[in-house]
Amino acid sequence: MAERQCLISCRSVSVRTSLSRATIYRKITQDPEFPKPVPLSGRRVAWVEAEVDAYVAKRIAARTVSSTTDGRARGVDRLTPNPSTREGV
């Protein structure tokens, strides 16, 4: 039996990826790994649910790999206070 494929709306893609509608459409043209929409009618498109889920899983896996390569999570430096901005220094 063939695997059932579902189509999801741009709003669902936005919820699953935490990306805005504008960013989704930008990624369609600029990110070759981002899932392409399926045209449904003149102005209506949808995305294959499994492709969106695979994209999210790949991004999570990339985060895990990049955070372990230097022994710390990315973005931690932004959370570390800058000693030169402390009062009384």
N, C-alpha and C positions, 0 to 999 in steps of 0.2 A: 504494500500500500504506500502511495506517495505521501510525503510529509505535507501536512496542511500549511499553506502559506497565507498569512494575513497581511493586509495593508493597513497602515496607520496614517493619521493626519499629521500635518505640520505641527499642530498643537501637541500631539502625543510625542513627536520627535523632540520638540522643545522640552517637554517634561522629562523625557528619558535622558537627554543629553545635557540639560541645564543650559542650553544655548538659546539665544533670542532668535526670532524668525529671520531677522536681517543677517545674523551670523550664519544661520543654516544655509541661506541662499548664497552667501559669500563662500562658504566652504564647498558648496556644490561646484563652483567654478575654480576654486583655488586649491582644494585639498583632494588629491586623487584617491585617497582612502575613504573619503566620506561617501556614504551611500547615495546613489543617484535616485531621484524621484521617478515614479511611474506615472506617465500621463493618463488621466482618466477621461477628461473631456477638454473642452477649449481652454479653460483656465484652472481646472482642478487637477491636482497631483496628490499622490500618496507615496509612502515609503514601505518597502518590504520590512516587516517587523523583525525578522531574523537578522537582516543585514544591519539594522540600527543596533540591535542588541549585540551583535558581533563587533561593531565599531566601538561601542561603549566598553565591552570586555577587553578589546585590544588597547584602548586608552588606559584602562585600569592596570593592565599587565605592563604597559610601558612605564607607568608611574612607579610600579613596584621595582622594575629593573633599574630605572634611573635613580631611585632613592637608595638602592643598595650598592650602587657602583662607587659612591663616595662616602659611604658609611653613615649618612644622615639624610633626613628627609629634605626634599627641595623646598626652598622658600623659608627655611628656618632663619636665615640671616635677617630677613625683614622683621622678624619678631624680636630679635636681639636689640636691646636699647643701644643707642649710639652714645658712648660716654662723653663725647664733646658737647652734647645737647643737654646734659644734666645740669640742673640748677646748682649754683654754688661752686662751679668748677672754673 
